[in-house]
Amino acid sequence: MAQVMAMIQRKGGATISEIMKAMSWQRYTVRGFVAGAMKKAGCMVESFKPEGGERTYRINGITLLHWPAPHCRGGLSCFCATVGPS
């Protein structure tokens, strides 16, 4: 999961194909991860498709919903809460 986070934090983000290849995931798994886990963790993920290009995701900012989280042990929610847009 941290690998996906690093990829979409890049200035240009990461295409769905790049994430699929890096994680050995199917297209629907990438979409589900972005729509579910990342957004629930407070990450504002931007999804866009450049003209003639491929669906791309990038972190657009951070929403701190419950910080500091008493259950935080370095998981996804902690990671999202500490990063900003590149």
Secondary structure, DSSP 8 states (H G I E B T S, - for coil): -HHHHHHHHSTT-EEHHHHHHHHT--HHHHHHIIIIIIHHTTEEEEEE--TTS--EEEEEEE--SS-S-TT-SSSHHHHHHT----
